[in-house]
Amino acid sequence: MHNHYNRRLKPFAREHRNVSTKAEVRLWCELLRDRHMLGYPFLRQRPIDGFIADFFCKELKLVVEVDGATHDEEGAVEHDSRRNARLAELGYSTLRFTDEDVRERIDMVDAALRKWIEENAGGTAVARPLRSVKRKGV
């Protein structure tokens, strides 16, 4: 299953990975990388249909978005709503967190992700101990 992978967006996804926000780096390093999140693998900047998802778990069909300053611009709410609706049509769920939530309330983000997985994974979650990751400037 290709999970609606859009090969044409691959160069843009790579570019996004190279210019990640501090919040995206923190979420990746502390919660999602190396199957930290209850044993589930996540991908960064994954092209899906006509979009690039910040983070994506194939097994859970879950998209995780970190909304930064660009989401405050005019029309962003409507764009995000259309995007969420299209991803839902394709069978994906979307969780959104603000940059501020990730930077200042990572424990809340962790709890929300874990709760969603526990409620939606159908009992397939595998608990794994979290590694403590310290990053300078994150």
DRENVEX-853357 format. One record per atom (N, C-alpha, C): residue in three letters; chain; atom name; y, x, z. Coordinates in nm, 3 decimals, decimal comma, padded with zeros to 5 digits. Last residue first. Layout:
N
(r "ALA"; "A"; "CA"; (Y; X; Z))
...
END
This chain:
138
(r "VAL"; "A"; "N"; (02,363; 01,683; 02,153))
(r "VAL"; "A"; "CA"; (02,314; 01,551; 02,112))
(r "VAL"; "A"; "C"; (02,338; 01,453; 02,222))
(r "GLY"; "A"; "N"; (02,419; 01,942; 02,227))
(r "GLY"; "A"; "CA"; (02,515; 01,869; 02,145))
(r "GLY"; "A"; "C"; (02,469; 01,734; 02,098))
(r "LYS"; "A"; "N"; (02,085; 02,045; 02,249))
(r "LYS"; "A"; "CA"; (02,224; 02,078; 02,270))
(r "LYS"; "A"; "C"; (02,310; 01,996; 02,176))
(r "ARG"; "A"; "N"; (01,824; 01,856; 02,378))
(r "ARG"; "A"; "CA"; (01,892; 01,903; 02,258))
(r "ARG"; "A"; "C"; (02,036; 01,932; 02,293))
(r "LYS"; "A"; "N"; (01,515; 01,829; 02,524))
(r "LYS"; "A"; "CA"; (01,656; 01,859; 02,551))
(r "LYS"; "A"; "C"; (01,717; 01,918; 02,426))
(r "VAL"; "A"; "N"; (01,265; 01,606; 02,589))
(r "VAL"; "A"; "CA"; (01,326; 01,686; 02,483))
(r "VAL"; "A"; "C"; (01,473; 01,705; 02,517))
(r "SER"; "A"; "N"; (00,966; 01,547; 02,740))
(r "SER"; "A"; "CA"; (01,108; 01,560; 02,767))
(r "SER"; "A"; "C"; (01,167; 01,654; 02,662))
(r "ARG"; "A"; "N"; (00,735; 01,327; 02,600))
(r "ARG"; "A"; "CA"; (00,777; 01,465; 02,623))
(r "ARG"; "A"; "C"; (00,924; 01,463; 02,653))
(r "LEU"; "A"; "N"; (00,550; 01,058; 02,729))
(r "LEU"; "A"; "CA"; (00,670; 01,106; 02,663))
(r "LEU"; "A"; "C"; (00,693; 01,252; 02,699))
(r "PRO"; "A"; "N"; (00,206; 00,980; 02,672))
(r "PRO"; "A"; "CA"; (00,312; 01,030; 02,760))
(r "PRO"; "A"; "C"; (00,429; 01,081; 02,679))
(r "ARG"; "A"; "N"; (00,116; 00,679; 02,512))
(r "ARG"; "A"; "CA"; (00,117; 00,825; 02,509))
(r "ARG"; "A"; "C"; (00,228; 00,873; 02,600))
(r "ALA"; "A"; "N"; (-00,075; 00,394; 02,452))
(r "ALA"; "A"; "CA"; (00,022; 00,460; 02,539))
(r "ALA"; "A"; "C"; (00,005; 00,610; 02,530))
(r "VAL"; "A"; "N"; (-00,099; 00,228; 02,164))
(r "VAL"; "A"; "CA"; (-00,168; 00,333; 02,237))
(r "VAL"; "A"; "C"; (-00,065; 00,406; 02,321))
(r "ALA"; "A"; "N"; (-00,120; -00,107; 02,053))
(r "ALA"; "A"; "CA"; (-00,038; 00,004; 02,101))
(r "ALA"; "A"; "C"; (-00,122; 00,101; 02,185))
(r "THR"; "A"; "N"; (-00,247; -00,332; 01,969))
(r "THR"; "A"; "CA"; (-00,293; -00,205; 01,913))
(r "THR"; "A"; "C"; (-00,214; -00,085; 01,962))
(r "GLY"; "A"; "N"; (-00,176; -00,592; 02,034))
(r "GLY"; "A"; "CA"; (-00,264; -00,520; 02,126))
(r "GLY"; "A"; "C"; (-00,312; -00,386; 02,074))
(r "GLY"; "A"; "N"; (00,003; -00,673; 01,838))
(r "GLY"; "A"; "CA"; (-00,130; -00,733; 01,843))
(r "GLY"; "A"; "C"; (-00,228; -00,654; 01,928))
(r "ALA"; "A"; "N"; (00,262; -00,593; 01,829))
(r "ALA"; "A"; "CA"; (00,162; -00,503; 01,771))
(r "ALA"; "A"; "C"; (00,020; -00,560; 01,777))
(r "ASN"; "A"; "N"; (00,455; -00,747; 01,959))
(r "ASN"; "A"; "CA"; (00,429; -00,771; 01,818))
(r "ASN"; "A"; "C"; (00,316; -00,688; 01,756))
(r "GLU"; "A"; "N"; (00,495; -00,680; 02,224))
(r "GLU"; "A"; "CA"; (00,491; -00,821; 02,189))
(r "GLU"; "A"; "C"; (00,445; -00,847; 02,046))
(r "GLU"; "A"; "N"; (00,500; -00,400; 02,216))
(r "GLU"; "A"; "CA"; (00,401; -00,467; 02,300))
(r "GLU"; "A"; "C"; (00,385; -00,615; 02,263))
(r "ILE"; "A"; "N"; (00,725; -00,366; 02,047))
(r "ILE"; "A"; "CA"; (00,592; -00,321; 02,005))
(r "ILE"; "A"; "C"; (00,484; -00,393; 02,085))
(r "TRP"; "A"; "N"; (00,931; -00,469; 02,208))
(r "TRP"; "A"; "CA"; (00,904; -00,527; 02,076))
(r "TRP"; "A"; "C"; (00,763; -00,491; 02,031))
(r "LYS"; "A"; "N"; (00,913; -00,294; 02,429))
(r "LYS"; "A"; "CA"; (00,890; -00,438; 02,447))
(r "LYS"; "A"; "C"; (00,856; -00,503; 02,314))
(r "ARG"; "A"; "N"; (00,983; -00,051; 02,309))
(r "ARG"; "A"; "CA"; (00,851; -00,067; 02,370))
(r "ARG"; "A"; "C"; (00,817; -00,216; 02,386))
(r "LEU"; "A"; "N"; (01,249; -00,108; 02,234))
(r "LEU"; "A"; "CA"; (01,147; -00,073; 02,133))
(r "LEU"; "A"; "C"; (01,007; -00,096; 02,188))
(r "ALA"; "A"; "N"; (01,365; -00,155; 02,487))
(r "ALA"; "A"; "CA"; (01,366; -00,259; 02,384))
(r "ALA"; "A"; "C"; (01,261; -00,233; 02,276))
(r "ALA"; "A"; "N"; (01,329; 00,093; 02,614))
(r "ALA"; "A"; "CA"; (01,266; -00,027; 02,670))
(r "ALA"; "A"; "C"; (01,259; -00,138; 02,565))
(r "ASP"; "A"; "N"; (01,486; 00,259; 02,447))
(r "ASP"; "A"; "CA"; (01,345; 00,286; 02,467))
(r "ASP"; "A"; "C"; (01,272; 00,160; 02,516))
(r "VAL"; "A"; "N"; (01,737; 00,143; 02,492))
(r "VAL"; "A"; "CA"; (01,680; 00,144; 02,357))
(r "VAL"; "A"; "C"; (01,529; 00,165; 02,364))
(r "MET"; "A"; "N"; (01,766; 00,201; 02,764))
(r "MET"; "A"; "CA"; (01,766; 00,061; 02,720))
(r "MET"; "A"; "C"; (01,704; 00,050; 02,581))
(r "ASP"; "A"; "N"; (01,771; 00,480; 02,752))
(r "ASP"; "A"; "CA"; (01,664; 00,414; 02,827))
(r "ASP"; "A"; "C"; (01,653; 00,266; 02,788))
(r "ILE"; "A"; "N"; (02,005; 00,535; 02,613))
(r "ILE"; "A"; "CA"; (01,877; 00,560; 02,547))
(r "ILE"; "A"; "C"; (01,762; 00,494; 02,620))
(r "ARG"; "A"; "N"; (02,287; 00,482; 02,624))
(r "ARG"; "A"; "CA"; (02,189; 00,398; 02,693))
(r "ARG"; "A"; "C"; (02,051; 00,412; 02,629))
(r "GLU"; "A"; "N"; (02,446; 00,653; 02,472))
(r "GLU"; "A"; "CA"; (02,477; 00,635; 02,614))
(r "GLU"; "A"; "C"; (02,374; 00,556; 02,694))
(r "ARG"; "A"; "N"; (02,342; 00,670; 02,208))
(r "ARG"; "A"; "CA"; (02,403; 00,788; 02,272))
(r "ARG"; "A"; "C"; (02,414; 00,773; 02,423))
(r "VAL"; "A"; "N"; (02,249; 00,410; 02,159))
(r "VAL"; "A"; "CA"; (02,157; 00,525; 02,150))
(r "VAL"; "A"; "C"; (02,214; 00,645; 02,224))
(r "ASP"; "A"; "N"; (02,482; 00,256; 02,198))
(r "ASP"; "A"; "CA"; (02,360; 00,229; 02,274))
(r "ASP"; "A"; "C"; (02,269; 00,350; 02,275))
(r "GLU"; "A"; "N"; (02,653; 00,373; 02,004))
(r "GLU"; "A"; "CA"; (02,685; 00,385; 02,146))
(r "GLU"; "A"; "C"; (02,562; 00,359; 02,233))
(r "ASP"; "A"; "N"; (02,534; 00,289; 01,768))
(r "ASP"; "A"; "CA"; (02,545; 00,431; 01,796))
(r "ASP"; "A"; "C"; (02,564; 00,453; 01,947))
(r "THR"; "A"; "N"; (02,332; -00,002; 01,837))
(r "THR"; "A"; "CA"; (02,458; 00,063; 01,803))
(r "THR"; "A"; "C"; (02,447; 00,212; 01,832))
(r "PHE"; "A"; "N"; (02,037; -00,116; 01,675))
(r "PHE"; "A"; "CA"; (02,102; -00,063; 01,794))
(r "PHE"; "A"; "C"; (02,233; 00,000; 01,750))
(r "ARG"; "A"; "N"; (01,807; -00,354; 01,552))
(r "ARG"; "A"; "CA"; (01,933; -00,282; 01,536))
(r "ARG"; "A"; "C"; (01,987; -00,240; 01,671))
(r "LEU"; "A"; "N"; (01,503; -00,405; 01,392))
(r "LEU"; "A"; "CA"; (01,571; -00,392; 01,521))
(r "LEU"; "A"; "C"; (01,695; -00,307; 01,498))
(r "THR"; "A"; "N"; (01,334; -00,613; 01,170))
(r "THR"; "A"; "CA"; (01,440; -00,514; 01,187))
(r "THR"; "A"; "C"; (01,495; -00,520; 01,328))
(r "SER"; "A"; "N"; (01,022; -00,651; 01,003))
(r "SER"; "A"; "CA"; (01,111; -00,688; 01,112))
(r "SER"; "A"; "C"; (01,214; -00,577; 01,125))
(r "TYR"; "A"; "N"; (00,905; -00,740; 00,675))
(r "TYR"; "A"; "CA"; (00,946; -00,642; 00,775))
(r "TYR"; "A"; "C"; (01,032; -00,706; 00,882))
(r "GLY"; "A"; "N"; (00,841; -00,894; 00,452))
(r "GLY"; "A"; "CA"; (00,746; -00,888; 00,563))
(r "GLY"; "A"; "C"; (00,781; -00,790; 00,673))
(r "LEU"; "A"; "N"; (01,023; -00,943; 00,261))
(r "LEU"; "A"; "CA"; (00,920; -00,845; 00,226))
(r "LEU"; "A"; "C"; (00,818; -00,825; 00,339))
(r "GLU"; "A"; "N"; (01,193; -01,109; 00,399))
(r "GLU"; "A"; "CA"; (01,118; -01,164; 00,285))
(r "GLU"; "A"; "C"; (01,002; -01,073; 00,246))
(r "ALA"; "A"; "N"; (01,304; -00,916; 00,569))
(r "ALA"; "A"; "CA"; (01,216; -01,019; 00,625))
(r "ALA"; "A"; "C"; (01,133; -01,084; 00,515))
(r "LEU"; "A"; "N"; (01,463; -00,779; 00,386))
(r "LEU"; "A"; "CA"; (01,353; -00,709; 00,450))
(r "LEU"; "A"; "C"; (01,254; -00,807; 00,512))
(r "ARG"; "A"; "N"; (01,645; -00,988; 00,330))
(r "ARG"; "A"; "CA"; (01,559; -00,934; 00,224))
(r "ARG"; "A"; "C"; (01,439; -00,860; 00,283))
(r "ALA"; "A"; "N"; (01,766; -01,021; 00,583))
(r "ALA"; "A"; "CA"; (01,696; -01,133; 00,519))
(r "ALA"; "A"; "C"; (01,600; -01,082; 00,411))
(r "ASN"; "A"; "N"; (01,883; -00,768; 00,621))
(r "ASN"; "A"; "CA"; (01,780; -00,816; 00,713))
(r "ASN"; "A"; "C"; (01,698; -00,928; 00,652))
(r "ARG"; "A"; "N"; (02,068; -00,781; 00,404))
(r "ARG"; "A"; "CA"; (01,965; -00,676; 00,411))
(r "ARG"; "A"; "C"; (01,851; -00,719; 00,501))
(r "ARG"; "A"; "N"; (02,232; -00,990; 00,483))
(r "ARG"; "A"; "CA"; (02,156; -00,999; 00,357))
(r "ARG"; "A"; "C"; (02,041; -00,899; 00,356))
(r "SER"; "A"; "N"; (02,332; -00,874; 00,722))
(r "SER"; "A"; "CA"; (02,259; -01,001; 00,726))
(r "SER"; "A"; "C"; (02,174; -01,019; 00,600))
(r "ASP"; "A"; "N"; (02,466; -00,651; 00,627))
(r "ASP"; "A"; "CA"; (02,353; -00,633; 00,717))
(r "ASP"; "A"; "C"; (02,267; -00,759; 00,723))
(r "HIS"; "A"; "N"; (02,666; -00,785; 00,477))
(r "HIS"; "A"; "CA"; (02,572; -00,694; 00,412))
(r "HIS"; "A"; "C"; (02,447; -00,675; 00,497))
(r "GLU"; "A"; "N"; (02,801; -00,921; 00,682))
(r "GLU"; "A"; "CA"; (02,736; -00,996; 00,575))
(r "GLU"; "A"; "C"; (02,632; -00,911; 00,503))
(r "VAL"; "A"; "N"; (02,894; -00,703; 00,828))
(r "VAL"; "A"; "CA"; (02,808; -00,802; 00,892))
(r "VAL"; "A"; "C"; (02,731; -00,881; 00,788))
(r "ALA"; "A"; "N"; (03,060; -00,570; 00,642))
(r "ALA"; "A"; "CA"; (02,938; -00,505; 00,692))
(r "ALA"; "A"; "C"; (02,842; -00,605; 00,754))
(r "GLY"; "A"; "N"; (03,301; -00,680; 00,572))
(r "GLY"; "A"; "CA"; (03,186; -00,713; 00,491))
(r "GLY"; "A"; "C"; (03,055; -00,655; 00,541))
(r "GLU"; "A"; "N"; (03,492; -00,416; 00,700))
(r "GLU"; "A"; "CA"; (03,492; -00,550; 00,645))
(r "GLU"; "A"; "C"; (03,371; -00,570; 00,554))
(r "GLU"; "A"; "N"; (03,321; -00,204; 00,940))
(r "GLU"; "A"; "CA"; (03,407; -00,229; 00,824))
(r "GLU"; "A"; "C"; (03,392; -00,372; 00,774))
(r "ASP"; "A"; "N"; (03,139; -00,149; 01,128))
(r "ASP"; "A"; "CA"; (03,257; -00,222; 01,174))
(r "ASP"; "A"; "C"; (03,349; -00,257; 01,058))
(r "HIS"; "A"; "N"; (02,952; 00,012; 01,022))
(r "HIS"; "A"; "CA"; (02,912; -00,127; 01,041))
(r "HIS"; "A"; "C"; (03,025; -00,212; 01,098))
(r "THR"; "A"; "N"; (03,056; 00,263; 01,033))
(r "THR"; "A"; "CA"; (03,063; 00,193; 00,903))
(r "THR"; "A"; "C"; (03,024; 00,047; 00,916))
(r "ALA"; "A"; "N"; (02,995; 00,355; 01,292))
(r "ALA"; "A"; "CA"; (03,129; 00,304; 01,263))
(r "ALA"; "A"; "C"; (03,136; 00,228; 01,131))
(r "GLY"; "A"; "N"; (02,645; 00,260; 01,309))
(r "GLY"; "A"; "CA"; (02,760; 00,341; 01,346))
(r "GLY"; "A"; "C"; (02,890; 00,274; 01,306))
(r "ASP"; "A"; "N"; (02,343; 00,142; 01,401))
(r "ASP"; "A"; "CA"; (02,470; 00,099; 01,341))
(r "ASP"; "A"; "C"; (02,586; 00,181; 01,396))
(r "VAL"; "A"; "N"; (02,032; 00,219; 01,320))
(r "VAL"; "A"; "CA"; (02,136; 00,262; 01,414))
(r "VAL"; "A"; "C"; (02,269; 00,236; 01,346))
(r "GLU"; "A"; "N"; (01,732; 00,034; 01,281))
(r "GLU"; "A"; "CA"; (01,863; 00,074; 01,229))
(r "GLU"; "A"; "C"; (01,955; 00,114; 01,343))
(r "VAL"; "A"; "N"; (01,400; 00,025; 01,203))
(r "VAL"; "A"; "CA"; (01,494; 00,045; 01,314))
(r "VAL"; "A"; "C"; (01,622; 00,101; 01,255))
(r "VAL"; "A"; "N"; (01,149; -00,184; 01,087))
(r "VAL"; "A"; "CA"; (01,265; -00,104; 01,049))
(r "VAL"; "A"; "C"; (01,355; -00,096; 01,171))
(r "LEU"; "A"; "N"; (00,803; -00,226; 01,082))
(r "LEU"; "A"; "CA"; (00,925; -00,231; 01,161))
(r "LEU"; "A"; "C"; (01,029; -00,133; 01,108))
(r "LYS"; "A"; "N"; (00,531; -00,248; 01,040))
(r "LYS"; "A"; "CA"; (00,624; -00,311; 00,945))
(r "LYS"; "A"; "C"; (00,760; -00,332; 01,014))
(r "LEU"; "A"; "N"; (00,360; -00,103; 01,188))
(r "LEU"; "A"; "CA"; (00,423; -00,216; 01,255))
(r "LEU"; "A"; "C"; (00,509; -00,300; 01,161))
(r "GLU"; "A"; "N"; (00,282; 00,091; 01,004))
(r "GLU"; "A"; "CA"; (00,181; 00,013; 01,074))
(r "GLU"; "A"; "C"; (00,238; -00,113; 01,138))
(r "LYS"; "A"; "N"; (00,529; 00,206; 00,920))
(r "LYS"; "A"; "CA"; (00,444; 00,130; 00,827))
(r "LYS"; "A"; "C"; (00,349; 00,038; 00,901))
(r "CYS"; "A"; "N"; (00,835; 00,222; 01,055))
(r "CYS"; "A"; "CA"; (00,695; 00,237; 01,095))
(r "CYS"; "A"; "C"; (00,612; 00,146; 01,005))
(r "PHE"; "A"; "N"; (01,141; 00,386; 00,998))
(r "PHE"; "A"; "CA"; (01,044; 00,288; 00,952))
(r "PHE"; "A"; "C"; (00,905; 00,322; 01,002))
(r "PHE"; "A"; "N"; (01,494; 00,426; 01,016))
(r "PHE"; "A"; "CA"; (01,360; 00,461; 01,065))
(r "PHE"; "A"; "C"; (01,265; 00,349; 01,026))
(r "ASP"; "A"; "N"; (01,693; 00,350; 00,829))
(r "ASP"; "A"; "CA"; (01,712; 00,466; 00,915))
(r "ASP"; "A"; "C"; (01,577; 00,518; 00,964))
(r "ALA"; "A"; "N"; (01,612; 00,264; 00,497))
(r "ALA"; "A"; "CA"; (01,598; 00,232; 00,638))
(r "ALA"; "A"; "C"; (01,618; 00,359; 00,720))
(r "ILE"; "A"; "N"; (01,786; 00,198; 00,224))
(r "ILE"; "A"; "CA"; (01,731; 00,314; 00,293))
(r "ILE"; "A"; "C"; (01,731; 00,280; 00,442))
(r "PHE"; "A"; "N"; (01,708; -00,050; -00,031))
(r "PHE"; "A"; "CA"; (01,775; -00,001; 00,089))
(r "PHE"; "A"; "C"; (01,713; 00,129; 00,137))
(r "GLY"; "A"; "N"; (01,568; -00,195; -00,215))
(r "GLY"; "A"; "CA"; (01,698; -00,141; -00,255))
(r "GLY"; "A"; "C"; (01,776; -00,079; -00,141))
(r "ASP"; "A"; "N"; (01,259; -00,102; -00,100))
(r "ASP"; "A"; "CA"; (01,324; -00,193; -00,194))
(r "ASP"; "A"; "C"; (01,456; -00,130; -00,238))
(r "ILE"; "A"; "N"; (01,324; 00,162; 00,104))
(r "ILE"; "A"; "CA"; (01,246; 00,038; 00,098))
(r "ILE"; "A"; "C"; (01,324; -00,059; 00,009))
(r "PRO"; "A"; "N"; (01,322; 00,495; 00,188))
(r "PRO"; "A"; "CA"; (01,365; 00,399; 00,086))
(r "PRO"; "A"; "C"; (01,270; 00,280; 00,082))
(r "ARG"; "A"; "N"; (01,381; 00,609; 00,512))
(r "ARG"; "A"; "CA"; (01,276; 00,565; 00,419))
(r "ARG"; "A"; "C"; (01,331; 00,464; 00,319))
(r "GLN"; "A"; "N"; (01,478; 00,779; 00,732))
(r "GLN"; "A"; "CA"; (01,547; 00,753; 00,606))
(r "GLN"; "A"; "C"; (01,448; 00,719; 00,495))
(r "ARG"; "A"; "N"; (01,175; 00,887; 00,883))
(r "ARG"; "A"; "CA"; (01,322; 00,884; 00,882))
(r "ARG"; "A"; "C"; (01,371; 00,857; 00,741))
(r "LEU"; "A"; "N"; (00,894; 00,710; 01,019))
(r "LEU"; "A"; "CA"; (00,954; 00,792; 00,914))
(r "LEU"; "A"; "C"; (01,104; 00,780; 00,923))
(r "PHE"; "A"; "N"; (00,667; 00,709; 01,294))
(r "PHE"; "A"; "CA"; (00,788; 00,659; 01,228))
(r "PHE"; "A"; "C"; (00,832; 00,760; 01,123))
(r "PRO"; "A"; "N"; (00,355; 00,622; 01,434))
(r "PRO"; "A"; "CA"; (00,433; 00,715; 01,353))
(r "PRO"; "A"; "C"; (00,552; 00,646; 01,288))
(r "TYR"; "A"; "N"; (00,282; 00,532; 01,772))
(r "TYR"; "A"; "CA"; (00,308; 00,490; 01,634))
(r "TYR"; "A"; "C"; (00,392; 00,593; 01,559))
(r "GLY"; "A"; "N"; (00,250; 00,589; 02,040))
(r "GLY"; "A"; "CA"; (00,150; 00,640; 01,947))
(r "GLY"; "A"; "C"; (00,173; 00,603; 01,801))
(r "LEU"; "A"; "N"; (00,472; 00,495; 02,176))
(r "LEU"; "A"; "CA"; (00,343; 00,429; 02,198))
(r "LEU"; "A"; "C"; (00,238; 00,469; 02,094))
(r "MET"; "A"; "N"; (00,659; 00,702; 02,029))
(r "MET"; "A"; "CA"; (00,672; 00,561; 02,062))
(r "MET"; "A"; "C"; (00,536; 00,491; 02,062))
(r "HIS"; "A"; "N"; (00,589; 00,957; 01,943))
(r "HIS"; "A"; "CA"; (00,632; 00,937; 02,082))
(r "HIS"; "A"; "C"; (00,629; 00,790; 02,122))
(r "ARG"; "A"; "N"; (00,502; 01,059; 01,699))
(r "ARG"; "A"; "CA"; (00,431; 00,945; 01,759))
(r "ARG"; "A"; "C"; (00,467; 00,924; 01,906))
(r "ASP"; "A"; "N"; (00,695; 01,251; 01,620))
(r "ASP"; "A"; "CA"; (00,562; 01,291; 01,668))
(r "ASP"; "A"; "C"; (00,489; 01,181; 01,745))
(r "ARG"; "A"; "N"; (00,995; 01,067; 01,700))
(r "ARG"; "A"; "CA"; (00,925; 01,177; 01,634))
(r "ARG"; "A"; "C"; (00,789; 01,201; 01,699))
(r "LEU"; "A"; "N"; (01,118; 00,871; 01,868))
(r "LEU"; "A"; "CA"; (01,036; 00,832; 01,753))
(r "LEU"; "A"; "C"; (00,953; 00,944; 01,689))
(r "LEU"; "A"; "N"; (01,266; 00,964; 02,098))
(r "LEU"; "A"; "CA"; (01,180; 00,847; 02,104))
(r "LEU"; "A"; "C"; (01,082; 00,830; 01,988))
(r "GLU"; "A"; "N"; (01,406; 01,206; 02,068))
(r "GLU"; "A"; "CA"; (01,363; 01,165; 02,201))
(r "GLU"; "A"; "C"; (01,264; 01,049; 02,202))
(r "CYS"; "A"; "N"; (01,457; 01,246; 01,792))
(r "CYS"; "A"; "CA"; (01,403; 01,354; 01,876))
(r "CYS"; "A"; "C"; (01,343; 01,305; 02,007))
(r "TRP"; "A"; "N"; (01,558; 00,992; 01,703))
(r "TRP"; "A"; "CA"; (01,444; 01,058; 01,639))
(r "TRP"; "A"; "C"; (01,378; 01,158; 01,736))
(r "LEU"; "A"; "N"; (01,777; 00,952; 01,871))
(r "LEU"; "A"; "CA"; (01,669; 00,852; 01,866))
(r "LEU"; "A"; "C"; (01,543; 00,916; 01,809))
(r "ARG"; "A"; "N"; (01,929; 01,182; 01,805))
(r "ARG"; "A"; "CA"; (01,879; 01,161; 01,942))
(r "ARG"; "A"; "C"; (01,763; 01,062; 01,943))
(r "VAL"; "A"; "N"; (01,984; 01,140; 01,536))
(r "VAL"; "A"; "CA"; (01,909; 01,260; 01,577))
(r "VAL"; "A"; "C"; (01,851; 01,239; 01,716))
(r "GLU"; "A"; "N"; (02,137; 00,906; 01,556))
(r "GLU"; "A"; "CA"; (02,010; 00,906; 01,481))
(r "GLU"; "A"; "C"; (01,923; 01,024; 01,521))
(r "ALA"; "A"; "N"; (02,355; 01,004; 01,704))
(r "ALA"; "A"; "CA"; (02,271; 00,898; 01,760))
(r "ALA"; "A"; "C"; (02,136; 00,893; 01,688))
(r "LYS"; "A"; "N"; (02,468; 01,186; 01,529))
(r "LYS"; "A"; "CA"; (02,414; 01,235; 01,657))
(r "LYS"; "A"; "C"; (02,320; 01,130; 01,718))
(r "THR"; "A"; "N"; (02,358; 01,108; 01,192))
(r "THR"; "A"; "CA"; (02,452; 01,100; 01,303))
(r "THR"; "A"; "C"; (02,387; 01,156; 01,429))
(r "SER"; "A"; "N"; (02,251; 01,323; 00,924))
(r "SER"; "A"; "CA"; (02,226; 01,222; 01,026))
(r "SER"; "A"; "C"; (02,334; 01,225; 01,133))
(r "VAL"; "A"; "N"; (02,244; 01,458; 00,681))
(r "VAL"; "A"; "CA"; (02,373; 01,430; 00,745))
(r "VAL"; "A"; "C"; (02,359; 01,320; 00,850))
(r "ASN"; "A"; "N"; (01,984; 01,476; 00,588))
(r "ASN"; "A"; "CA"; (02,059; 01,602; 00,609))
(r "ASN"; "A"; "C"; (02,193; 01,581; 00,678))
(r "ARG"; "A"; "N"; (01,911; 01,215; 00,551))
(r "ARG"; "A"; "CA"; (01,844; 01,293; 00,655))
(r "ARG"; "A"; "C"; (01,922; 01,419; 00,689))
(r "HIS"; "A"; "N"; (02,073; 01,153; 00,330))
(r "HIS"; "A"; "CA"; (02,097; 01,087; 00,459))
(r "HIS"; "A"; "C"; (02,033; 01,164; 00,572))
(r "GLU"; "A"; "N"; (01,942; 01,307; 00,135))
(r "GLU"; "A"; "CA"; (02,081; 01,337; 00,170))
(r "GLU"; "A"; "C"; (02,116; 01,277; 00,306))
(r "ARG"; "A"; "N"; (01,701; 01,170; 00,123))
(r "ARG"; "A"; "CA"; (01,702; 01,311; 00,165))
(r "ARG"; "A"; "C"; (01,842; 01,351; 00,210))
(r "ALA"; "A"; "N"; (01,794; 00,928; 00,021))
(r "ALA"; "A"; "CA"; (01,731; 00,931; 00,153))
(r "ALA"; "A"; "C"; (01,732; 01,074; 00,208))
(r "PHE"; "A"; "N"; (01,878; 01,010; -00,231))
(r "PHE"; "A"; "CA"; (01,978; 00,958; -00,137))
(r "PHE"; "A"; "C"; (01,923; 00,960; 00,006))
(r "PRO"; "A"; "N"; (01,633; 01,081; -00,349))
(r "PRO"; "A"; "CA"; (01,738; 01,183; -00,330))
(r "PRO"; "A"; "C"; (01,845; 01,139; -00,230))
(r "LYS"; "A"; "N"; (01,493; 00,821; -00,334))
(r "LYS"; "A"; "CA"; (01,448; 00,939; -00,260))
(r "LYS"; "A"; "C"; (01,557; 01,046; -00,243))
(r "LEU"; "A"; "N"; (01,548; 00,601; -00,486))
(r "LEU"; "A"; "CA"; (01,638; 00,627; -00,374))
(r "LEU"; "A"; "C"; (01,601; 00,753; -00,295))
(r "ARG"; "A"; "N"; (01,339; 00,587; -00,666))
(r "ARG"; "A"; "CA"; (01,473; 00,618; -00,718))
(r "ARG"; "A"; "C"; (01,573; 00,652; -00,607))
(r "ARG"; "A"; "N"; (01,121; 00,496; -00,517))
(r "ARG"; "A"; "CA"; (01,128; 00,639; -00,553))
(r "ARG"; "A"; "C"; (01,268; 00,679; -00,601))
(r "ASN"; "A"; "N"; (01,086; 00,287; -00,275))
(r "ASN"; "A"; "CA"; (01,171; 00,296; -00,394))
(r "ASN"; "A"; "C"; (01,197; 00,444; -00,424))
(r "TYR"; "A"; "N"; (00,817; 00,105; -00,137))
(r "TYR"; "A"; "CA"; (00,885; 00,235; -00,150))
(r "TYR"; "A"; "C"; (00,961; 00,240; -00,282))
(r "HIS"; "A"; "N"; (00,679; -00,116; -00,049))
(r "HIS"; "A"; "CA"; (00,803; -00,136; -00,124))
(r "HIS"; "A"; "C"; (00,886; -00,009; -00,136))
(r "ASN"; "A"; "N"; (00,438; -00,015; 00,053))
(r "ASN"; "A"; "CA"; (00,542; -00,064; 00,144))
(r "ASN"; "A"; "C"; (00,679; -00,073; 00,078))
(r "HIS"; "A"; "N"; (00,216; 00,060; -00,086))
(r "HIS"; "A"; "CA"; (00,334; 00,145; -00,099))
(r "HIS"; "A"; "C"; (00,451; 00,098; -00,014))
(r "MET"; "A"; "N"; (-00,119; 00,085; 00,000))
(r "MET"; "A"; "CA"; (00,000; 00,000; 00,000))
(r "MET"; "A"; "C"; (00,123; 00,088; 00,000))
END
